[in-house]
Amino acid sequence: MASDLVAPTIEQIRRWSGVECPNEAARHGLSDFPPLLAELEALRGTLVFEDEPSSFEAALQAEKERTP
């Protein structure tokens, strides 16, 4: 899957920004994205906005309530 997305991604970056992929390290870095995208895709439909606290204060309160 990695090689399926790397070449089109390099081309899209070049077309959108005019930036050529600078070196092999950059190409290798792009190969990390397909597995990450697959993991995120697997989460689709399992998370909803209400699962997360709406603010930092709410997150602190939620954590405080969990500790005995």
A tleap script that builds the chain and sets N, CA, C and O, in Angstrom:
source leaprc.protein.ff14SB
mol = sequence {
  NMET ALA SER ASP LEU VAL ALA PRO THR ILE
  GLU GLN ILE ARG ARG TRP SER GLY VAL GLU
  CYS PRO ASN GLU ALA ALA ARG HIE GLY LEU
  SER ASP PHE PRO PRO LEU LEU ALA GLU LEU
  GLU ALA LEU ARG GLY THR LEU VAL PHE GLU
  ASP GLU PRO SER SER PHE GLU ALA ALA LEU
  GLN ALA GLU LYS GLU ARG THR CPRO
}
set mol.1.N position { 0.810 -1.192 0.000 }
set mol.1.CA position { 0.000 0.000 0.000 }
set mol.1.C position { 0.852 1.254 0.000 }
set mol.1.O position { 0.478 2.251 -0.618 }
set mol.2.N position { 2.007 1.225 0.690 }
set mol.2.CA position { 2.850 2.406 0.787 }
set mol.2.C position { 3.266 2.913 -0.579 }
set mol.2.O position { 3.157 4.107 -0.859 }
set mol.3.N position { 3.739 2.027 -1.425 }
set mol.3.CA position { 4.202 2.461 -2.736 }
set mol.3.C position { 3.042 2.948 -3.600 }
set mol.3.O position { 3.244 3.740 -4.521 }
set mol.4.N position { 1.823 2.477 -3.307 }
set mol.4.CA position { 0.658 2.920 -4.065 }
set mol.4.C position { 0.344 4.388 -3.826 }
set mol.4.O position { -0.181 5.058 -4.716 }
set mol.5.N position { 0.656 4.900 -2.640 }
set mol.5.CA position { 0.321 6.281 -2.315 }
set mol.5.C position { 1.496 7.247 -2.384 }
set mol.5.O position { 1.289 8.450 -2.541 }
set mol.6.N position { 2.712 6.754 -2.272 }
set mol.6.CA position { 3.870 7.649 -2.211 }
set mol.6.C position { 4.034 8.431 -3.511 }
set mol.6.O position { 4.157 9.655 -3.477 }
set mol.7.N position { 4.038 7.759 -4.638 }
set mol.7.CA position { 4.250 8.449 -5.914 }
set mol.7.C position { 3.152 9.478 -6.190 }
set mol.7.O position { 3.474 10.610 -6.551 }
set mol.8.N position { 1.863 9.133 -6.035 }
set mol.8.CA position { 0.837 10.160 -6.257 }
set mol.8.C position { 0.935 11.320 -5.269 }
set mol.8.O position { 0.665 12.466 -5.628 }
set mol.9.N position { 1.320 11.028 -4.031 }
set mol.9.CA position { 1.451 12.087 -3.028 }
set mol.9.C position { 2.568 13.042 -3.409 }
set mol.9.O position { 2.414 14.258 -3.295 }
set mol.10.N position { 3.692 12.501 -3.861 }
set mol.10.CA position { 4.799 13.351 -4.309 }
set mol.10.C position { 4.338 14.240 -5.463 }
set mol.10.O position { 4.663 15.427 -5.501 }
set mol.11.N position { 3.599 13.682 -6.380 }
set mol.11.CA position { 3.104 14.456 -7.520 }
set mol.11.C position { 2.111 15.531 -7.075 }
set mol.11.O position { 2.146 16.653 -7.581 }
set mol.12.N position { 1.236 15.199 -6.142 }
set mol.12.CA position { 0.270 16.178 -5.650 }
set mol.12.C position { 0.963 17.323 -4.924 }
set mol.12.O position { 0.575 18.481 -5.077 }
set mol.13.N position { 1.980 17.006 -4.140 }
set mol.13.CA position { 2.747 18.054 -3.454 }
set mol.13.C position { 3.410 18.961 -4.480 }
set mol.13.O position { 3.397 20.184 -4.334 }
set mol.14.N position { 3.991 18.363 -5.523 }
set mol.14.CA position { 4.654 19.156 -6.557 }
set mol.14.C position { 3.657 20.067 -7.267 }
set mol.14.O position { 3.940 21.242 -7.503 }
set mol.15.N position { 2.497 19.525 -7.603 }
set mol.15.CA position { 1.489 20.330 -8.313 }
set mol.15.C position { 0.909 21.430 -7.434 }
set mol.15.O position { 0.706 22.553 -7.896 }
set mol.16.N position { 0.646 21.118 -6.185 }
set mol.16.CA position { -0.004 22.075 -5.294 }
set mol.16.C position { 0.956 23.193 -4.882 }
set mol.16.O position { 0.586 24.367 -4.898 }
set mol.17.N position { 2.173 22.832 -4.518 }
set mol.17.CA position { 3.080 23.826 -3.941 }
set mol.17.C position { 4.272 24.160 -4.824 }
set mol.17.O position { 4.972 25.142 -4.578 }
set mol.18.N position { 4.507 23.346 -5.853 }
set mol.18.CA position { 5.674 23.578 -6.695 }
set mol.18.C position { 6.966 23.079 -6.064 }
set mol.18.O position { 8.055 23.392 -6.547 }
set mol.19.N position { 6.854 22.303 -4.988 }
set mol.19.CA position { 8.031 21.803 -4.278 }
set mol.19.C position { 8.286 20.363 -4.713 }
set mol.19.O position { 7.396 19.513 -4.661 }
set mol.20.N position { 9.500 20.114 -5.135 }
set mol.20.CA position { 9.900 18.748 -5.489 }
set mol.20.C position { 10.313 18.008 -4.222 }
set mol.20.O position { 10.829 18.612 -3.282 }
set mol.21.N position { 10.086 16.724 -4.204 }
set mol.21.CA position { 10.514 15.900 -3.074 }
set mol.21.C position { 12.043 16.010 -2.983 }
set mol.21.O position { 12.746 15.623 -3.916 }
set mol.22.N position { 12.556 16.531 -1.871 }
set mol.22.CA position { 13.976 16.899 -1.838 }
set mol.22.C position { 14.974 15.752 -1.826 }
set mol.22.O position { 16.062 15.891 -2.385 }
set mol.23.N position { 14.645 14.636 -1.214 }
set mol.23.CA position { 15.629 13.559 -1.102 }
set mol.23.C position { 14.957 12.239 -0.723 }
set mol.23.O position { 13.739 12.165 -0.555 }
set mol.24.N position { 15.755 11.237 -0.598 }
set mol.24.CA position { 15.240 9.896 -0.274 }
set mol.24.C position { 14.609 9.857 1.121 }
set mol.24.O position { 13.641 9.131 1.347 }
set mol.25.N position { 15.159 10.636 2.049 }
set mol.25.CA position { 14.589 10.666 3.401 }
set mol.25.C position { 13.154 11.190 3.364 }
set mol.25.O position { 12.294 10.696 4.094 }
set mol.26.N position { 12.894 12.178 2.526 }
set mol.26.CA position { 11.537 12.710 2.396 }
set mol.26.C position { 10.611 11.660 1.790 }
set mol.26.O position { 9.473 11.508 2.232 }
set mol.27.N position { 11.089 10.940 0.787 }
set mol.27.CA position { 10.279 9.869 0.193 }
set mol.27.C position { 9.981 8.781 1.226 }
set mol.27.O position { 8.869 8.256 1.294 }
set mol.28.N position { 10.981 8.462 2.013 }
set mol.28.CA position { 10.806 7.442 3.046 }
set mol.28.C position { 9.802 7.922 4.092 }
set mol.28.O position { 8.982 7.137 4.568 }
set mol.29.N position { 9.860 9.196 4.450 }
set mol.29.CA position { 8.915 9.755 5.412 }
set mol.29.C position { 7.479 9.654 4.930 }
set mol.29.O position { 6.566 9.404 5.718 }
set mol.30.N position { 7.282 9.848 3.637 }
set mol.30.CA position { 5.930 9.733 3.079 }
set mol.30.C position { 5.390 8.315 3.192 }
set mol.30.O position { 4.176 8.116 3.233 }
set mol.31.N position { 6.266 7.343 3.242 }
set mol.31.CA position { 5.805 5.955 3.329 }
set mol.31.C position { 5.189 5.648 4.689 }
set mol.31.O position { 4.542 4.613 4.852 }
set mol.32.N position { 5.381 6.538 5.676 }
set mol.32.CA position { 4.753 6.351 6.991 }
set mol.32.C position { 3.263 6.699 6.974 }
set mol.32.O position { 2.513 6.250 7.841 }
set mol.33.N position { 2.832 7.493 5.996 }
set mol.33.CA position { 1.458 7.964 5.988 }
set mol.33.C position { 0.407 6.903 5.668 }
set mol.33.O position { -0.636 6.903 6.321 }
set mol.34.N position { 0.608 6.010 4.717 }
set mol.34.CA position { -0.455 5.022 4.442 }
set mol.34.C position { -0.868 4.184 5.646 }
set mol.34.O position { -2.066 3.990 5.855 }
set mol.35.N position { 0.086 3.668 6.463 }
set mol.35.CA position { -0.366 2.930 7.651 }
set mol.35.C position { -1.127 3.818 8.632 }
set mol.35.O position { -2.091 3.374 9.255 }
set mol.36.N position { -0.696 5.072 8.768 }
set mol.36.CA position { -1.390 6.002 9.653 }
set mol.36.C position { -2.804 6.269 9.140 }
set mol.36.O position { -3.758 6.283 9.917 }
set mol.37.N position { -2.935 6.477 7.838 }
set mol.37.CA position { -4.251 6.699 7.255 }
set mol.37.C position { -5.145 5.478 7.442 }
set mol.37.O position { -6.344 5.615 7.684 }
set mol.38.N position { -4.571 4.294 7.331 }
set mol.38.CA position { -5.350 3.062 7.533 }
set mol.38.C position { -5.843 2.961 8.974 }
set mol.38.O position { -6.978 2.548 9.213 }
set mol.39.N position { -5.001 3.334 9.932 }
set mol.39.CA position { -5.410 3.308 11.335 }
set mol.39.C position { -6.531 4.301 11.599 }
set mol.39.O position { -7.492 3.991 12.303 }
set mol.40.N position { -6.406 5.495 11.033 }
set mol.40.CA position { -7.455 6.499 11.209 }
set mol.40.C position { -8.746 6.067 10.526 }
set mol.40.O position { -9.835 6.285 11.056 }
set mol.41.N position { -8.626 5.462 9.363 }
set mol.41.CA position { -9.790 4.969 8.640 }
set mol.41.C position { -10.530 3.905 9.466 }
set mol.41.O position { -11.759 3.846 9.456 }
set mol.42.N position { -9.776 3.081 10.171 }
set mol.42.CA position { -10.391 2.035 10.991 }
set mol.42.C position { -11.200 2.625 12.151 }
set mol.42.O position { -12.121 1.984 12.656 }
set mol.43.N position { -10.855 3.840 12.568 }
set mol.43.CA position { -11.578 4.489 13.661 }
set mol.43.C position { -12.849 5.192 13.199 }
set mol.43.O position { -13.669 5.600 14.021 }
set mol.44.N position { -13.014 5.334 11.893 }
set mol.44.CA position { -14.166 6.052 11.365 }
set mol.44.C position { -15.457 5.428 11.893 }
set mol.44.O position { -15.669 4.218 11.820 }
set mol.45.N position { -16.303 6.299 12.425 }
set mol.45.CA position { -17.586 5.842 12.944 }
set mol.45.C position { -17.546 5.350 14.381 }
set mol.45.O position { -18.594 5.084 14.970 }
set mol.46.N position { -16.355 5.224 14.955 }
set mol.46.CA position { -16.271 4.733 16.336 }
set mol.46.C position { -16.131 5.861 17.337 }
set mol.46.O position { -16.411 5.667 18.520 }
set mol.47.N position { -15.707 7.030 16.899 }
set mol.47.CA position { -15.539 8.171 17.793 }
set mol.47.C position { -16.581 9.229 17.471 }
set mol.47.O position { -16.926 9.447 16.309 }
set mol.48.N position { -17.069 9.871 18.496 }
set mol.48.CA position { -17.988 10.974 18.306 }
set mol.48.C position { -17.493 12.152 19.135 }
set mol.48.O position { -16.718 11.987 20.077 }
set mol.49.N position { -17.945 13.310 18.777 }
set mol.49.CA position { -17.491 14.514 19.460 }
set mol.49.C position { -17.728 14.433 20.963 }
set mol.49.O position { -16.902 14.894 21.750 }
set mol.50.N position { -18.835 13.859 21.353 }
set mol.50.CA position { -19.186 13.808 22.764 }
set mol.50.C position { -18.264 12.897 23.571 }
set mol.50.O position { -18.292 12.938 24.801 }
set mol.51.N position { -17.453 12.080 22.913 }
set mol.51.CA position { -16.526 11.211 23.633 }
set mol.51.C position { -15.379 11.991 24.266 }
set mol.51.O position { -14.712 11.487 25.170 }
set mol.52.N position { -15.150 13.193 23.809 }
set mol.52.CA position { -14.034 13.994 24.301 }
set mol.52.C position { -14.550 15.176 25.109 }
set mol.52.O position { -15.596 15.733 24.776 }
set mol.53.N position { -13.841 15.573 26.164 }
set mol.53.CA position { -14.231 16.788 26.888 }
set mol.53.C position { -14.163 17.995 25.951 }
set mol.53.O position { -13.302 18.064 25.074 }
set mol.54.N position { -15.072 18.937 26.145 }
set mol.54.CA position { -15.142 20.070 25.238 }
set mol.54.C position { -14.135 21.158 25.568 }
set mol.54.O position { -13.979 22.101 24.793 }
set mol.55.N position { -13.457 21.052 26.685 }
set mol.55.CA position { -12.477 22.074 27.034 }
set mol.55.C position { -11.390 21.468 27.922 }
set mol.55.O position { -11.514 20.348 28.419 }
set mol.56.N position { -10.339 22.234 28.099 }
set mol.56.CA position { -9.249 21.792 28.958 }
set mol.56.C position { -9.744 21.617 30.388 }
set mol.56.O position { -9.390 20.650 31.063 }
set mol.57.N position { -10.570 22.564 30.849 }
set mol.57.CA position { -11.105 22.478 32.203 }
set mol.57.C position { -11.978 21.235 32.369 }
set mol.57.O position { -11.927 20.568 33.402 }
set mol.58.N position { -12.777 20.929 31.348 }
set mol.58.CA position { -13.615 19.727 31.411 }
set mol.58.C position { -12.751 18.476 31.459 }
set mol.58.O position { -13.086 17.518 32.157 }
set mol.59.N position { -11.646 18.474 30.726 }
set mol.59.CA position { -10.742 17.334 30.749 }
set mol.59.C position { -10.108 17.163 32.124 }
set mol.59.O position { -9.977 16.042 32.616 }
set mol.60.N position { -9.718 18.269 32.740 }
set mol.60.CA position { -9.160 18.197 34.094 }
set mol.60.C position { -10.194 17.663 35.075 }
set mol.60.O position { -9.881 16.818 35.914 }
set mol.61.N position { -11.412 18.150 34.972 }
set mol.61.CA position { -12.478 17.695 35.878 }
set mol.61.C position { -12.753 16.214 35.676 }
set mol.61.O position { -12.918 15.480 36.650 }
set mol.62.N position { -12.806 15.763 34.432 }
set mol.62.CA position { -13.060 14.345 34.145 }
set mol.62.C position { -11.965 13.471 34.731 }
set mol.62.O position { -12.241 12.398 35.268 }
set mol.63.N position { -10.724 13.926 34.629 }
set mol.63.CA position { -9.606 13.166 35.186 }
set mol.63.C position { -9.659 13.178 36.709 }
set mol.63.O position { -9.376 12.165 37.348 }
set mol.64.N position { -10.014 14.300 37.285 }
set mol.64.CA position { -10.104 14.426 38.742 }
set mol.64.C position { -11.176 13.475 39.293 }
set mol.64.O position { -10.992 12.884 40.357 }
set mol.65.N position { -12.273 13.333 38.584 }
set mol.65.CA position { -13.362 12.474 39.048 }
set mol.65.C position { -12.978 11.001 38.988 }
set mol.65.O position { -13.537 10.194 39.731 }
set mol.66.N position { -12.035 10.629 38.117 }
set mol.66.CA position { -11.629 9.218 37.995 }
set mol.66.C position { -10.716 8.770 39.127 }
set mol.66.O position { -10.731 7.596 39.500 }
set mol.67.N position { -9.917 9.687 39.683 }
set mol.67.CA position { -8.969 9.290 40.727 }
set mol.67.C position { -9.679 9.194 42.057 }
set mol.67.O position { -10.493 10.059 42.382 }
set mol.68.N position { -9.386 8.140 42.854 }
set mol.68.CA position { -10.058 7.949 44.150 }
set mol.68.C position { -9.583 8.941 45.198 }
set mol.68.O position { -10.053 8.909 46.336 }
savepdb mol mol.pdb
quit
